[in-house]
Every structure is written in C-alpha cells, then in structure tokens.
Amino acid sequence: MSLTARYFLFLTLAVTLAFFLLVATLSELEKDESHLSMLREASQLMDLAESTQNTVQDVVHPLLKVGTPRLVLEASSGALFTRLLFRRFSERNPRYTFRQPSLNPLNPLNRPSDTEAEMINRFRGDPYLTELADLRTIGNESFFQLARPIKSDERCLACHGEPKSAPIELTERYTTGSGFGWPTDEVIGMNLISIPTQDLQNYQRNRASIILFGLGIMAFSLLGIGHWLFRRLVTKRLFEAAAVLEEVQRDPTGRRRLRRPGTDEIGQLGQGVNRVADALRDYRAEVAFKIEEKTQALSREAELLREREVAALEAKGLMEKCLAMAGGILVATDTQGRITLINRRGCRILGYEEHELLGRDWFATCIPEESRDAERAAFDRAATKETPPVTAVEGVVVTREGKTLLISWNALPLRSPQGKWLGVVSSGEEVTALRRLEKELSQTREKAEAANESKSLFLAAMSHEIRTPMSAIIGIGELLGDTPLDAKQQRFVEVLTRNGEVLLALIDNILDLSRAENSRIEFRQVPVNLETLASEVVETTRVLAREKRLAVTQSLAEELVLDRLGDPVRLRQILLNLLGNAVKFTQVGSITLSVKDEEDHPGYVQFSVQDTGQGIPREKRDVIFEPFVQADDIASHLHGGVGLGLAICKKLVTQMGGWISVASDLGRGSRFLFSLPLPVQEGVSKEIPPPDNQTDAPPEEELIAALAGRRFLLVEDSEDNVMLVEGFLQGTDCQLVVAENGLAALEWMAKPGVTFDVVLMDMQMPMMDGYTASRKIRKWEQRQHRRPVPILALTAHALPEDREKSLASGCNAHLTKPIRKRRLLENIVRHLQPMDAEGSLT
C-alpha cells in the first residue's frame, strides 16, 4: 500500500472515529435534556395536583357536614377534585394522563396495575423516598412517569375508617368490600403523571439529524483538503527520491542527485538518498577488491578439501578395521532397505560373503517370511523424525543354511545435517542360547513354586488330618478331667492335655512358617493402641510366668504416640512368641517389654523384650532365626519346642517392612529388638479387639443354663467327634440331633415341624461336604421364607482362607478343631436367638 493510501486511510479512520464519538456525545446530551425537560414539566403538573388536592382537603372539606347529598360529599374529596381538574386538562392536552392508584381504593377504577403496585410498595418500603421518575414502555408506547406517595391522615378516616362510620352513600355505592381500614400516616397510594415521549423524541431526533449532516460535510471537507496538502508536500517529493534511486540502480557510476531536498522530514529523506548514491559508488570499488580476496580464499579452501579427502580415505580404512573387530552383526541399510555396509563377523554369523550381501534387500535375504512385513513397517517408521533409537529389541534372522537365530538389536536412524533420512544402522548380538537358558530357569522356577505349593497343600492337609484326631484326644482328655479321678489319674490327664496343646502349637507354627515363606499372609492396616496391646500381652505372659515367679513388666516411652495403624493380630503374635521364649529360658529374674519410637526412622516403632535368662552363645546368634534351630540343644530338651517361633517372628517382621535382631551376654540374659512401620493415626479409638481367650466370659453354669430346652443339629461323620460334642453338651438339658453328612442334614432341616436353634457343621464329609450343605440350607430358607438358623462351622481347616470360605458359604462362625468345651458353649450361646412362649424360634 502506498504512503498516500495509508495517509488517506488513517485520516479517514481518525475523522470517522471523531464523528462517531461526537454523535454518541450529542445523543447522550439530547437524552439527558429530554429527560430533564419532561421531569420539569411533570414536576410542575404534580405540584399543581398536590396543591389542588391539599386546598380541597384543607378548605372545602371542613365546610361540608356529614349527611350532605352524595354529590357534595364526593366533591369534598381532594382526590376526586384533582382527577376532575386533570380530566379537563387532558381534554386540551391529551398527551398527559393522571392517576391516583391505591392499594385499598374505594373506587375500582383506582386499583393499581402490577407496575403501579410495585411503585407503591417501593414508597411503603422506603420512608425517605418522596419521588420516582423514570421512562417506561406500556404496550407499544413509551411514557415518562412521575410518581409521589399519598399518605393518609385523620381526615381520611372519616370515609376510609370503619364501614359503619363511613357515610351511607359511600357504602351503598361502592359496598364494604374495599376502601376501608386505612391506617394513619402510611402510604396508601400515589399520584402518577404519565407523559408520552414520542413527540419530544421526534423533535430531538430531527434536530440531531441536522447537526450530524453538517458535521459530515465538515469532516469530508477536511479530508479532501488534507489529501491535497499531502500530495503537494509529501507524495510528489517521494516520487522524485524514488526516481533518483532507480537511476542509481541502473547506473551506479551516474552523477544524478536531488536538487534542494529541503530541511523538513522529506528533505532529510532526500539528503539520505543523495548519501546512498555516493555510498554506492564507493561500495562498488570495495566489492571489486573483496571479490579478488574471495577468489584467493577459495583457492586455499580447495587445497584443504584435497587434504581432507586423503584424511577421509585413511578414516575409512580405520572404520573398516573397527568393523572387522565388532563382535556381533553390524549392518547399515539405505532408505530402500538395501545393505550398504556389513562387518565380517556379521557375514560369518549369516553364512555369506561380504560381496554377496552388499546391495541386496536385507528383509528379503535375512528376515523370515512370516515376520518380514512387520519388520519392514518398523523400518519405514524410522523415516519419521519422531522415531527414537531402537534399543534391545529382539528379532529372528535366517542364515544362508536356513537356520534361525534370535538377535537383540540396537538401531539408529541415519540423517544428514539437513535432516534428510539416509537409512538405518543396526547392531545385534545373538541371544539364542541366553534365551534358552532363561526359559530353562523359568521352568525350573515354576517347578520349584509348584513344589512349594504342593508342600503348602500337604501341610494344610496334614494339619486337617492331625487336627481331627487331636480334637478327640484333647476333648476327651478335657471330659476325662471333669470326671472323678485320683491324683495319679489327674496327672496323667494333665500330661495328655499339655502334650496335646504342644502338638497343636507345633502344627500352627508349621502352618504359619509355610504361609510366611510363600508370602501368603495378608496384613491389615487398622487402628492399634500400643499401650492397650502391651498391657494385654504382658498380662498373658504373667500367667505363664507365675509358676517360675518371674516379674513381667512393661515400659513405654513418654513421648511415644500411642494411636497407630498396623496389624494387631500379627503384632500380638510376634510379642507373645518373644515373651514366651523369654519365660521358657529364664529361671530367675524378670522380663521387660519396652516400646519407643525408632530414632533414625520416622514412623517406625521399636519393641524390645529383655530377659535375665541363660543367654545365647555367640556362634548361635546368626542362625537363631532360622527354622528348626535352637540356641542350646540341652535347653531344647529341657524346655521343649522345635525352633519355629523365632523363624516365624522374623518372617512376619520382614514381610511387614521391619527388621529384627538380638543382643545377648551368655549367662546374663538376652534382648530381642524389632522395629515395624506403624504410622500415626489421628482421632482413632484406643481399643483393639482382644483375642478369643481374653474375653470376659460368663461362668460355665450360666452357659449351661442358657442351653436348656434348645435343639441342635450336629452334622459330623466322625463317631469320635460326635461322642466328644455329646460329652460337651451332657448335662445341659438340650436335644442334640446327629446327621452323618450334608444330605442327611438337609433332610432333617426339611422335616415338617422340626426346627433347630443352632447347626454345628463339619466342613469335610462324604457324599456332601459342609460348604455345599450350608449353601443349600440358606437357599431352602429363602424359598420357605424361614428365618436363617445360625450355622457354626466346626472343622479342622485352620487357615484364614478356610475361614473366609466357610463364611462365604453361609456359616455364621468358623470354629477350628480341636475345640475346647468352654469355647464351644460360648459360641453356641452367642448365636442363640430368643424363644417365644411355645419354645420355637421367634
């Protein structure tokens, strides 16, 4: 765009902008003037209306008496007189309207519209508001409205008070439905004057049009004058300067210059043009000199290029030596996948000579047909700049003899300095034997895991098989202990029971160790109060230490935060194992449990069990936490045990993210330390659920009394266990029905008129096991709309997943064999439901 056009455009925009700003200003001024004009006119009329109304109220109304004719009575109203006055005024000036709307009028004609009612309510809500003036649109017509409030006084109540005190003429004419009950000194209506704005707006619009027309003529005149001056003072002189520059371009040696360029801005430009013409003449001579210098420099560069060519040939020889020394396959391909470079080692691996591979298609020669398309697609993707280098990608190549080899590739796209794709260079190492070895190791690991799983299944099965007869041994021993025995027989029973408990603890330890080795123990994160937990395990240990008269104490650091998150069951198990060991190997002295924060690891808690026992030899301290290892073989014979407790403790502590250690002086005692991550928990309960053997249970007599009159179904295929349960329930005045398997249990449940208070269900039985029977009982209860009967799983399966399986099949509780009499009675009573008057379940 030329300078003239730009100047003209900028001038036009400036004039247009000024014009519109002036129009907007005039429009706003006219609007304000129109509004003020109508406000003055309406205010004068409103003053006239209020003066008329006050004159009638103050002068005419007191002269009239009550009982005068209706016409005179109505004429005495200032509001009526004012309306009549404005009606006459409106006949000569139809542009004006006057209304006196009221929220409670006598005359229905004075009822307000919604807009008028809103204005009256504004006066009522603001006692300081004395006037409202605004432009409003009613229908298709615009009005200027002025409103002032009407407040009632004592004179108004003569007619607008109570209907019975008002003139009879008013009540006869308007009835008593409205217009009465006015309060004093409160806004009850308003005087409203409306003036159409159309005429005044037309006048103002015509006047504005004339002004705008004049302004437009003035603007275009100024625009034309400015354009003429610009051409005279600027454009012509610029054309002269351009002509001089064109002449200099055609003939740099010419002598043409601008004459009298002047001293203004355009003149300074002309002076610059003259200086450019002079500089071009000087520059031409300088350029000729530099061309000569550049020619000499190019000659020197040509000599350097010849020297670099020689160096490149030497580098190529060195690169060929490096390629020959490469251990794997090193191959370069162009953009079409043709081989441009390959090392000797790669040729030997593939079974070709170098000249046989150069120029051939890599994919058609060395890649199997089934993977050729995928490899070529990956090669084509390397053409994009976004493709990163390929690292450690395995692929199969085919040798000349047809043998397949597994190669681990690293590839890099080759590009020129300008970014053009030149091909790909790849290096590969054969990993066929390595992957075969890894596969063999993986198969070996899978076999080991399968063997470990088989061991776990074997231990679980053995636990079940051992627990089943152990249940009878321990239970019958307990029943035998309740019979009249002499002292020798009582000792025999105690030995039988004690060794049964030892064997049962051994089974539990073996199972725990197996689960810990397989990392199958699931740890919970629930609120734990350390003070409550420490008190609980110390109190349990005192019962064990009472025979040896050992002092068992606890010590908690003052700054220790007690409320933590952890697994209280496993933490209790670890502490009881360590405290039990301390009691076992301590003959005289004391045992102390200490708890404090781990100083070097925030969020960890350190537990310490200190005893005054015999201590641990130095050579045994490194293996004391291994399974089936004890510090002293003689001590193991004296105190029993097979060395699983500490191994289980280490497994549990390690899997919970902690560590365990021991410090000991032979003959002076031992100190076991372990630390666990137990995050601080804010706002949690300080109580943890106690173990089953620590609950406050009622006396056995109350348990026996609670079973009176009840009927139980025992589903059990072992005659010994049936005899044991019958012995536990003997003397309870209850009825026990025995079913030898799940099918028999279903038949008993479906017999008409037969109900049971509790079902004791063995889970492993012939024909139908307890899991299936429990599920079928629950479905039968749903179909018959029967209330579910409590089902207690009474089984030798002791693993946590066994408990979950029992509960999932519909059982209410899972009791592990061997079961003690008191525990069985407590669980039966806990699940009993109330009986109605007839003895059936409610």
N, C-alpha and C positions, 0 to 999 in steps of 0.2 A: 504494500500500500504506500502511495506517495506521501510526501510530507504535507502537501496541500490537502490531500484527502483526510489525513489524520487530524490536521488542524481543524478542518471543517467539521469533522465528526466530533472532536472534543468540544468545539464551540457549540455545536447543536445540542450535545448532551447537557452542557452546562446551562444553556438557555432553557432547555426543556425542564431540567430539574428545578431551576429557579421559578419557572412558570407554575409547575405543579405545587411547589411549596407555597407560592403566593395564593393560588386557588384554594388550597387547604386552609390557609390562614383566613382568607376572606369568608370562606364557608363557615368556619367556626365563629368568626366575629358576627356574621349575619344570624347564626343560630342563637348566640348569646343575646344579640339585640332584640331578636324576635321574642325570645323567652322573657326578657326584661320588659318589653313593651306590653305583652299580654299580662304579665304579673302586675304591672302598674294599673292597667285597665281593670283587671279583675279585682284588685285590692280596693280601688275606688268604689266599684259596684258593691263589694262586700261591706265596706264601711257604710255605704248608703243603706244596705239591707239591715245591718245591725242597728244603725241609728233609728231607722223606721220602727223596727221591732221593739227597741227599748222605749221609744216615745209612746207607742201604743200601750206597752205594759205599764209605763210609769204615769201616763196622763189619762188615757181613755179608760183603761180598765178600772181604776179606783172610782170613776164617776158612775159606773154602772152598778146595779144592785142585783142580788140573786133573785131569780123568779122573773126576770125580764123576758120578753119574747126571744125565741130561738135565734132569730136573725141578729138581734142586737148582741146576744150572748156570744155568738160565734165571731161577730165583728170585733168584739173586745179583745180577741186573741191576737197578740203581736205576730205570731207565725202566719195566721190567715191573712192579716192585713199586708204583711210583707209579700206573700205569694201573689195577692191581687195586684200589688204595685208592680211586681216584676212581670206579671202576665200582661199588664198594659204596656210595660216597657218592651216586652218581647214582641208585641204586635207591631211595633215600629222598628224593632231591631231583632229580627228572627234569628240572628246569629247567636244570641245569648239565651241560656236556659238557667233556671234557678230551682233548686230543690232543697227540701228540709227533711231528709230521711231520718227516721228514728228507729231504734231497736225495739221500741214498745209504743207504736203510734196508735192514736185513735182512728184516724182516717186510713183505710187500707192503701190509699194512693201514696202514703208516705212510707210504706215499707221499703227498706233498703235492698238494693241488689247485692250480690255476693261481693262485688268490688267495693260498694259503699259500706257494707257491713265491716269489711276488713279495715277501711279507713277509720270508721267509728271506733273499732276495737283498738286501733293504734292510739287514738286520743285517750281512750279509757286506760290503756296500759302505761301511758307516759303523761303525768300531770303537768309537766313543763312544756309539752308540745302544744302550741297555740295555733299552728297553721300548717297546711300541707299544700304544696303547689307542684304540679307535675304534668307532663304530656302523656295522654293515654289514647289508646285506639279502641273505639267502641264500634263493633261491626267493621265496616269498610271506611270509617271516617275517623280523623284524628281530632282530638279536643285538647285544649288547655284547661285544666281544672284547678280551682282554688277552693279549699275547704277550711272552715273554722268550727270548733266544737260549740255545742249548745249545752249549757249546764242548767240543771233545774234549781229553783229556789222555792220559797214558801208560797209565792203567788201561784206557782204552777199546780200546787197540791189542791187548790180549790176545785179543779176539774180533773186532775190526774191522780188524786189520792185514792180513797176507797170508793167503789162504785155507789155505795149507799149515800155518801156525802156529796157526790157529784150532781149537777143539775139533771133533772129527769129528762130534759130534752136530749142531752148527750147520750144517756144510756138507751133511750128509745131509738135514737138514730143509728148509733154505732154498736149497740149491745155492750155487754160487760166482758167480752172475750179478750180484749186487749186495751192498752192505753191507760191502765191504772197501776197503782202500786209504785209510783215513781219515788225514788229517794231524793233527798235534797243535796245540793252541791255535788252532783255527779253528772258525768257526760251521758246524756240520753239521746243525742243525735248530733247533726251538724248542718251548717249552711253550706251549700255546694253550688258554685257557679261554674258552668261549662261554656267555653268559647271555642268555636271551630277555628282551626288554624289554617285552613286551606287558602283563604283569600290573602292573608298576610304572607303566607309562604309563596304564593304565586307572585306577589309584588316583589318580595325579596329576590326570588329566582330571576325575574326579568331584569332587575337592577344588576344582579351579579353577571348575567349574560352579557350586558352591555359593557361592563368593566372588563370581563375576560376577553371580549372581542378586541377592545382597544389595546389590552396588554399583548395579545397575539400579534397585532400589526406592528407594535413597537419592537417585539422580540425579533420578528423576521427582518425588520429594517436594520436592526443592529447586526444581525447575522450577515446580511448582504454587505454592509459597509466593512465589517471585519474581514470578509473574504476578499474584497477588493484591495484592502490595505495589505493583507498577507501576500497576495500575488505581486503587489507593487514592491514591497520591501524585502521579501524573502525568496519567493519561488524563482523569480527572474534571475536573481544573483546566484542561486544554487545551480540553475541550468548553465550559467556561464562557467562556474567552477567545474561542473561535470564535463563540459566540453574541453577545458584545459587538460583534465586528467585523461580523457580519451586520446587527445593528441599526444600526450607524453607516452601513453601505452603504445601507440603506433610507431613513434619515433623518439626513443629515449634521448637522442642527441639533439632534438629540436630545442629552440630557444623561446617558445611561446610561454607567456606568463599573464596573470591577471593584472589589469591596469587599475589603479586607485581602488584597491579592495575595501577601503574604509576601516574604521576602528570599532564598529559595533560587533555583535556576536557573529554575524555573517561575514563581516570584514575579517575577523580573526580566522574564520574558516578559510577565506580566500588566501590569507597570508600563509596558512598551513599548506594549502595546495601549492603555492609557489615554492615553499621549502621542500615539499615532496618531489617536485620536478627537479630541483637542484640535487637532492639526495639520490635520485635515480641515476643521474649522470655519473655521480661519484661511485654508486654501487656497482655499475656495470664494469668499471675498471677493476674494482675489488673482486668481483666474481671471476673475471678472467684470470686473475692471479691465483685464486683458490682452486680453479679447475686444474691449473698446472700442478699445484701441490697435491691434489687428489689423485692425479694420474700417477705421480711418483709413488704415492702411498699404495695404490692398487698393485703396482709392480712388486713392491715389497711383500704385500699380502699373498700374491701368487707364489712367491718363493716359500713363504711359510706354509702354504697349503701343500706344496710338494713335500716339505719336511714332515708334515702331519700324515700324509699318505704313507710314507715309509714307516712312521710310528704305528699307524693302524695295522699295517701288514704284520709288524712284529707282535702287536697285541692279539691279532687273530691267531698267530701261532701259539701264543701263551694260552689263549682261551681253548684252543684245541687240546693242549696238554692237560688243562683243568678238566675238560670234558672226558678225556681218557681216564682220569683218576677218579671220576664220580662213581660212587658205589652202586647206585640204583639206576633207574631209567630217567634220562634227561632228554626231553623231546620238545621241539618248537614247531608250531604249525602256523600257516598263514591264514588269511581270512576265509579261505575255502576249505580249510581242514587238511591241506596238503602238508606233508612233512618237509620242513626246511632245514632241520638240524636234529641230530640224534647222536648220543655218545656211544662209545664202543661197548661199554657194559650193557647198555640197553639193547644193542644189537645182539649180543650174546644171549641175553635173557630171552629175547623174542625169537632167536634162531635165524636171523637174517644177517646179510652183509650190509654195510652202510649204503652202498650204491643201489641196493635192491629196495631200500625204503625211501630214500630221498625222492621227493616229487610225488609219492603215492598218497592216496587218500588214507588218512590214519584210521578213520572209522570203518571203512570197507576192508582194511587189511588186518587190524589188530583188535577190533571190538566184536563180541559175539552178536549174532543177528538179532537175538531177542531183546538186547538192550541198546542196539545201535541207534534207534530213533530217539530214545531218551537222552543218550549221550550227546547226540548232535544238537538237540534242542537246548541242552545246557551250554554247549559250545556257542550257539548263536546268541544266547542271553549275555554272554561275556562281552558282546559288542556294545552294550549299553554302559554308559559311564557310571551308573549307579551300582553295577555288579561289583561286590567286594572280592578280594582274592579268596580262592578256594583253599581250605586247609583240612588235611586229614579226612578226605572223602575217599571211601573205598569203592573200588570197581574191579570188574573182571576183564582181563585181556586174554587173547588167544595167541599161542605161539605158532610158529610155522608147522610144527608137527601136530597141531590141533589140541595141545594141552592147555587147560585153563589155569590161570594164575590170579590170585587175589592181590591187588595192588592198592596201597594207601597213597593217594595223590595229593600234591600241593600244586596249585595252578595260579598263574598271574597273567591278566590281560596285558599285551604289549601295545603301547601307544606312542605316537610321535610327539615331539614337543608341542605341536599344534593341536593335539588331542585326537588325531586320526587313529583308528584301530588298525593295528598291523598284524595281529594274530594273538596266539597264546603260547606261553612257555610253561611246561609242566615237569615236575619231578616226582618220581614214585619209588616206593620201597615195597618189595614183596613181603606180604604178611600172611601167606597161606599157612605156613607151619605154625605161626604165632596164634592165628585164629583157631586152628585145630587144637592146639594146646589149651586155649581158653575154653573151648567147647568141652574138652575132656574135664577140665577143672570144674566147669559149671555143672556137668553131670555128676561129678564126684560130690560137689556141694549139695546138689539135690538129693543124692542118695544119703548123705550124712543127715540132712534135715529130715528126710523120710524116716531114717533110723531113729533120730531123736524123737520124732513124733510118735513112732511106734513104741519107744521107751516110755513116753508120757502116757500113751494109751494103756500100755502094760501096767504102769504104776497105778493108774486110775482103776483098772480092772482088778489088780491085786488089792488095792485099798478096799474096793467093794467086797471082794471075796473074803478078805480078812475081817473087815468090819462086821460082816453078817454073823459069823460065829462069835466074834468078840462081843457083839451085842448080847448074845445069850450068856456068855461067860460072865461078863461084868454084871448084867442084870440079875442073873441067877445068884451070883455072889452077893449082890445087894439084898435080894429077897432072903437068902440064907442068913445074912447078918441080922435080919429082923426076927428070926426065929430064936427060941430058947437054946443057947449054946453054952458049953462050959468054956473056961478060959483058954484052953488049948485049941478048941474048935474055933473060937473067936479069932485067935491069932492066925490060924490057917486061912480064915475068910479074909482077914486084913491083908495077908500076903498075896492071896489070889487077886483081890481088888487092886492093890497097889501095883502089882506087876502088869495087870491088865491095863491100868492107866498109863504105865510106862510104855507098853507096847503100842497103845493108841497114840501117845505123843510122838513116838518114833515114826509111825505111819504118817501123821500130819506133817512132821518135819521133812520127810522124804518127798511128800507131795509139794510142799512149799518150795523146796530146793529145786525140784524138777520144773515147776512153773517159773521160778525166777531165772533158771538157766535158759529157758525158752522165751523169756521176756513176755510172758503171757499174763503177768499180774497187772491189773488196771488200778491206777492210783486216783483217788478222789481229791478234790480241792474244796473243802468245806471249812466252816469256822471251827477253830480249835482254841481253847483257853489253856495255856501252858500250866498255870497254877493248878487248875482242876485236874488236868491229866497227870501231873506229877504227884499230886496227893493220892490219886486213885491207884497208880502203880506202886507207890510206896506202901500204901495200906495193904495191898495184896501181898507184897513181899514180906511185910511184917508177920503175916500169918505163917508163911513158910519158914521164917527165921525164928519163930517163937520157941521151937524145941531146942535150938542152939543158943538161945538167949543172946542173940545178936541185936545191936541197935541199928535201926534203919532210919535214916533222916534225909531231909531234902533241903536244898539251898538254892534260892532264886535271886538273881542279881536285882538290885533296887531299880536300876534304870531299864530293866527288861520290859518291853511292851508285850503284854500277855495275850492279847487278841491277835491270832494269826490265821493263815489259810494253809491247810495241809490235809493229810490222810490220818485221822486219829486212830483208826484200826491198826494200820501198819506201824505207826509210831508207837502205839501201846505194845505191839508185838515185839519190836526191837528192844524197848526198855525192859519188858518183862524177861526176855531172854538174857540180857546182860545182868539184870539184878538177880535172876535165878542162878546164873553161873556164879555170881559173887557169893550168894548164900551157900551154894554147893561146895565151893572151895575155900570157904572161910570158917575156921573153927572158933576163933576168939576175936573179939573186937567189934568193929562197926562197918557199916556200908552207907555211903553217902551218894545221893543223886544231886548233881549241880546243873543249873541251866543258866546260860548267859548269852549275850549277843556275840557273834563271831566278829572279832575286831577288824580283821583285814578283808572281810567280805560282807558288805552291807546287805541286809535282808536274810542273812543266814543266822541260824541259832545253833549254839554248841551245847551238847549234852555230855555230861561226864559221870561215870559210875566208878567210884573209888572204894576199894575194899582193903582189909588188913589181912588178907589170906596168905597163902604159901608163895604166891608169885609165879612168874613164868620164866623158864630158862631162856637165855639169850638166843640159843640156836633154834628155839621153837617159835620165836616171835614173828618170823617172816612167813611161817606156814600155818599159824594158828587159825587163820580164817579160811583155810582150805577144807573141803568136805572130808569127813571121817578122820580128821586129825585132832589129837588132844595133846595138851602140853606135857602130860605125865601119864605114862601107861599105868603106873601103880595107882594114881589118883582115879583114873578112869574105872579101874576095878573096884575101888572103894566107893565111888560116888555114882557110878553108872553113866549111861549116855554113850553115844557113838560119834560125837563131834560134829553134829549138824547145826547146832544153834548159832555159832559164830559165823558159819558159812552163809546161813540164811540172812543173818543181820547184814553182812557185807553186801550180799546181792540186793537186798531191799534198799539199803542206803545208797548204793551206787546207782540203781535204777531210778531213785528219787532225786538224783542230781547232787548227791553229797559225797562225803568221804568218811572213813573210819580208821582208827589207829589204836595202838596200845602202848603204854609205858609201864614197866614193871621192874621191881627190885626183888630178886629171889629171897624169899623168907620175910619180906616186908609188905607185900601186897601188890595189887595191880590197879591200873587206871585206864579204863576204856573211854576213848573220846570219839564222838561222831558229830558231824555238822550237816544240817539239812537246810535247803532254801524254804523258809516259811514266811511269805510276805505278810506285812502288817495289814490287818483288816479293820477298818473303822466301823463303829456302830453295829457290832455283831454281838450275839449272845455269848456269855462267858461259860455256858454249859455245853458239854459234849455228851452224846448218848453213852451210858455205861454199858459194859459188856453184859452178856446174859447171866453170868454167875455173880454179878454185883448188884442186881436189882433188889429192892426191898420187897420181898415176897411175904404173903400171909403165912401163918402157921399151917402145917400139914393137915391139922384137924379141920381147919376152915375149907381147905381144898377138897377134902373127902366129903364134907357135908354138902358142898356145892354140887357134887355129882349125884346126889340122892335122887332117884326117880328118873334118871336120864337113860336114854337108849343110844348105844354107839355101835357103829359098823366097822369092824376090823377087816381090811382086805389084805391078806397075808398068806403066802404059800409055804412058809417055813413053820413047821409044827413047834420048833423051839421058841421062835419069836411069838407065836400065838400063846404058848404057855407063859412066856415072860410078861406079855401085856395083861393076860388074865391074872397073873400074880400081882402086878402093879395095881390092878383095879379091885383086887379082892378086899372085901370089907367096905366098899364104897356105896353099896346098896344101889348099883346101877345094872342095866342089862347090856350085855356085850354079845353082838351077833357077828359070826365069823364067815367071811367069804373067801374061798381059796384063790380066786383070780378076779380080773376085771369083769369078765362076763357074768360071774355069779353076783358081783356087786351090783351090776345093772339090773339083774333080775330082782334082787332084794329092794332096790330103790323103786321099782315099778309095781311092787305088790300093793294092792288096794288096802288102805287103812294103816299102812306101815310107814312110820316116819322115824327119822334119826336126828339126834341132836348134833353129832359130830361123826365124820368119816375119817378113820385112820387108814391111809392108803400107802401100801408098799408100791414102789415105782417099777420094780423089775420082777415080772411074774410071767409064767407061761400062758399061752392062749390069748390073753390081752393084758398089756402092761398098764401101770398106773397112770401114765400120761394120757393114753387113749381113753381109759375109763373115766378120768376126770373131765376130759373134754366132752364125752358123750353124756355124762351126768349133767353138765351145765346146759347142753342143748336140750336135754329132756326137760329140765326145769323151766326153760324158756317156753317150750311148747306147751307145757302144762300150767304155765303161769304160777309156778311154785316159787316160794322164797328160797334162795340158794342156801344149801346146807353147808356149814364150814367143813372144808376138806384139809386135813393135815397130812402132808407128805412125810412118811416115816420110812427113810431109805438109807442105804449105806453109801450112796453117792454123795461125796463131801466137797466137791469142787464148787466154786462160785457160779460157774456156768450151769452146773446141775441145779442150783437153787433157782436161777433165772428160768430154766426150762420148766421146773415144777410150777412156779408162779404163773408162767405163760400158759400152761395147760389148764389153769383154773383153780389151783390149790391156794388156800389162804395162808399157809405157812409151810416151811421146809425144815424138818427135824432130822438131824443126822444121827445114824446109829453109830456106836451104841448109845441108847438113850437112858438117862437116869430117871428114876421114878418121880422125883420131885419136879424135874423139868417137864416130863410128860403131863403130870397133873396140872402144872401151872399153865401150859399152853392150851390144854383142853378147857380149863375154866376161863381163860382169857377169851376164847372164841365162842363160849356158850351164849345163847340168846335167851331172853326171859320166857317163862312158861305162862300160859293162860290158865284159867280156872280148871279146865279139863285136862291139863297136863300136856297139851300139844303145843307146838311152836307157834308163837304169835307173829 
